[in-house]
């Protein structure tokens, strides 16, 4: 049976070249970057080279990159760290954020913080006027996801950041899905930004938080004072080396190819009667396709596809075991029935045209079969 992996928004295969590059940091260059002996110095050089690679990719200073254990940790740190340091106790976010942002906001609400959750339109975009009107003298931070993990919509973070700065408010964005797939320049109105490795063919268990120079933030982890005293814990050097290697290996050619396959797949799926693309067609992550199939369950479609060796998702991997409709799809105006009829297919640089054609062939059969079985008509 063919095995076709189309759930790259959940995680990606680690590039074999990256695995080889990481190996020596487990077995040979295994020193602690904080140690002063030769092994430690060797490790420290590798750590700082990786930091430089990631900083350069987003036009940041090396000193503005802080390594974390995940994107979730970085998001938690950005929100909690700013609020705990600030006298202001109001955060603005959106209704389509990743669960780690929404759950962090809910926790902060139990600590006396006020949170405004912005609406989005049918394509998943926040309203800039609503953002302006939501900022108060007590607003400390605005956090808006860049490329949405479920529907792929890419927000205009430069304009969002401009509004924040005009009001004297800090702006954070979660760029875990968009990093290396879009051009990002943190000098254009971004104060804090979350990144991670495992969405871009790097290893799991490593992320980073960009913190603009001069911003005061409370540390969540206290210990030996690693990461310039802001994030204690011995750095995951093999993972960090793999993270930097992943940043280096992505190319604009890869992105262009994913865009072409994405558009081919969208055009072909939308020829199936009763289908609807969720999210923006024009401002969309290069590898994201999210489609509602109208009155047949996405779980059923995904289950049948899996039986043919095709891996897909019905939403965010972090909540895919939940029977509740996706909060993102509900926020863009879908009914619970429409939301539950949706699946997400996400591509990678390894996805081939042959795999897409095979997926479409199987998908046609599955949808036709499930439509015959469904008591509902499109």
N, C-alpha and C positions, 0 to 999 in steps of 0.2 A: 504493500500500500504506500502511495505517495504521502510524504509528510510535508505539509505547506504551512508555514508559520506566518500568520497575518494578525499578530497581536503585539506588534512592536511598540505600541504606546504604553503597554504594560511593562515590558522589559525587552532587551535585545540580546542577541547572541554576541558573546565577546569575540571580537576579531582575533583570529589565530595569531596574527603578528603581535597583537597586544599581549596575549597570554605568554608568548615567548619572552617578550620584553619584561614582563612582570616576574617571570620565574627566578631570575637571578637575584631579585630582591627578597626572595624567600630563603634561598640556599647559599648565596655568596655575599651579596651586599646587604646583609641583614642587620646592620648596626642601627642603634637608636639615634635619630637625628639630633637629639639633645646631648649626646655624649661627646666629649672633647677629644677622644682618641681617634686614630686614623679611620677605623670603621665608622665611627660616628660622623666624622667630617665627610666621608664619602656619602653617607646617607643624607646628610644635611645639604650637600651640593645637589643631589638628585631631587630633594624636596623643593629647593628654591628654583631649580630649573623647571620643575612642573608648575610651580606657582607662576613663574614668568610666562609660560606657555598659555595658561588659562587667562591670566591678566591681559596679555596681548590680544587674545581673541575677542575681548569685549572692550578694549581700549581703556583698561584700568591700570593703575599702578600696582606693582607687585605687592606692595604693603597693604593693599586694599582687599586682598584675597585671603580668606580664612577657611581652612579645610574643616569639614564636618563629617559625621558618620552617614549622612543621608540628606536628601532634599527635605524630608520631613523635619529633621533636626534643624536644618537651616531656616525653614519657614517658622518653626516654633521660636527659634532664637530671635529672628527678625522682629516678630510681633511682641513676644514677651519681653525681650531685651529692651526695646524702645519704650514700651509702656512702663516697665519697672523703673526705668531711669528718668522718665519724664514726669513733670507735674501735671501734664495734660492727660486726660483719661478717656479719650474718644478715638475710635478707629473706624474708618470707612473701608468696606470691602464690597464684593459683589455676591450675588446669589449663585454664581456658577463656579466658585472657587473649588480647588481640590479639598477633599475632606480634612486634610491636615491643617489647612487654613481655617476652615469653618469650625472645626472642633477646638482649635486654639482660641478662636474668638469666643466660642461658647464658654470655655473655661475662664477666659478673661472677664466675661460678664459676671461670673460667680465671684470675682475678686473686686467688683465695683466699677469695672470698665463699661462704658457705653459703646455699642457697636451699631453702625448703620449698614444695612445690607442693600446695596443698590440693585434695582431691577435691570434686566437686559431686554433688548428687543428680540424679535423672532429669529434673528441671525446670531444672537449671542453678544451683541455689543452693548456696553453701558452707554447711558446718555450723559454727555459731558455737562449739560446744563444741570442735570440732577446732581452730578458730582459737585459742581460749584455751589449749588444751593444747600448741599449737605454738610459742607465744611463750616465749622463753628470755631470760636476762639479756643475751645477745649480740644480741638482735633490735633492729635499727635502724629498720626500716620494714616496713609491711604495704602491699601494693598490690593492690587488687581493682577490677576493672572495674565501672562502674555499670550501664549498659545494654549487654548483650552484642551485639556487631556481627553475629553469625550467627543466634542464636536469640532475641534480643530480651529475654531475662530481665533484670529490674531487681532488683539486690541491695539489701538494707536497709543502705545505707551509714552511716546514723546509728547503728545498733546496732553495726556493725563498728567504726566510729570510737570508740564508747564503750568497747568492749573494749580497743582499742589504747591509749587514753588512761589507762584504769585501770591498765594495765601499764607506762605510761611510754614507749610506742612511738608513733612518727609514723605517720600514715595518709595514703596517696595513693590517689586514684581517677582512672581514665581515664573522663572523661565526654563524650568526643567524640560518641558516638551519642545520649546522653540530654540534652545541653545544649539548652535551650529547649523540649524535648518533655516535660520533667518539671520540677517545682519543685525547685530546689537551693538550699540555704542552707549556705554553707561554715562558718557559725558553729556548726553542729551537728556538731562532732567531725571536721572535715576539715582537714588540715594542708597538703596539696598536691593540686591538681586540674588535669588536662589538658583543654584545650578546643581546638576548631579551627573554621574557617569553612566549609569546603567541604561539610560535611554538612548545613548549614542555609541553602543558597542563597547563600552567600558565595563568594569566590574561593578557588582553591587557593593553596598556598604561604604560608599564614599560620595560626598557632595561638597559644596562650597557655598559660602555666603560672601558676596561682594558688599563691603561696607565702605562708603565714601569717606575719604580722609576727613577727620574732624568731627564725625558723628559720634555722639556718646551713647553707648549701649551697655546694658548690664550683661555679664556673663552668666550662662546657665550652668556651666560645669566649672568647678573649682578644684585645683590640684597643683600640678607642677608648673603651671604657667606657660604651657606651649601655645603656639600660634599668637605670639606677641602678647601673651598674658590674657588673651581674650577667650580661648577655648582650650582648657586643659584636657589632656589625654595624649598618650604617645601616638603620634600620627601613624595612620595606616599607610606606610610608605609604599608597599606593593600596589595597593589600590590607587594611591595618588599618582604614582608613575603610570599606571594603566589609564587613569583619567586623562592625564596630559597626552598620552599616546593616542587616545581616542579622539581628542580635539584635533590633533595633527592630521589624522588619517581621513577625516571627512573632507569632501571636495565639493565645489559648486557643481561639478559634473554629476556627482551622486544625487545632489538635491534636485537638479534639473530632470534627471532620469526618474526619480520618485514622483515628481510633479506630473510627468507625462503618463506614467502608469496609473497614478491617482485619477487623472482626468479621464483616461480610457475606461477605467473601472467604474467611475461615477456615471459616465455617459451610457455605458452598457447596462448597468443596474437600473437606471432610471427608465429604460425601455420596458422594464417589467411593469405591467399595469398596477396602479395603486401604491407605487413607491414614492418616497419623498426624501430629499437630501436634508439633513439637519445641519445647521450652521451656515456660515457664509461660503459661497462658491468662489468668490474672488480673493478674499483675505483669509486664506486657509493654510494650515500646516501642510507641507509637501507630501506627508505620508498618511493623512487622515481621511477616512471615509466613514460617515455615520448615516445610516439610512433606515427609515421606518418602512415597514412592509404592509401596513394596513390590515388590522384584524387577524393577524397570525402572530403567535408569540415569538419574540426574538430568541428566547431561551430554547424553543423548539428548533428554530433555524440553526442556532449555534450548536445544539446537540447533534443534529443530523450532519452538519458540516464536520464536526469533530469525528463522527463515525467514519467519515471519508478521509480522515487525516488532515483536516483543514482547521487550524486554530484561529478563532476569532474571539470577540468579546461582546457582551451586552452593555458595557459601560466601563467605568473606572475599575481597574483590577482590585483596588482596595475595598470595593464594596460590591463586587460582582456576585458574591454568594448571598446577598440580601435579596429578598423578594420585593422590596419596595421599589417603585419606579425611580429612575434616575432624577436627582434633584436638578441636574443641568437641563435635562429635556423638559421637565415640568416648568422650569424658569423661562424657557424660550416659548412657552405657550402650548406645548403638546398636552393632550389629555393623558391620563394614566394608561389607557388602552393603547394610544399611539406610542407612548414612551416604551411600553412593554413589548411593542412590535419592532423595536429597533435593534440593530446590531452595529458594532464598530469593527471595521477592518483597517488595520494600520500596517503600512509597508516598511521595508528597510532597504538598504543598498543591495541586499542579497536577493530581493524579490525579483522574479523573472516574469517576462511576458507569458511564457508557457504556463507558469503557476497561476497567473491571473486568468488565462483562458480556461484552464481546468476548473478553477474555482467558479467561474461564471457558468460553465456547463453543469456542474453539480448544483449550483445555487438555483438555476432555472428549474431543475427537476424537483428540488426540495420545496420551493415555493409553490409550484403547481400541485404537488402532493398535499401540502398543508392547506392550501386554499380549498381543495376538494373536501378535506376533512373538517374545515372550519364551519361552524353554524352561522358565522357572520359573513356578509357579503361586502366587497369593497365598493 
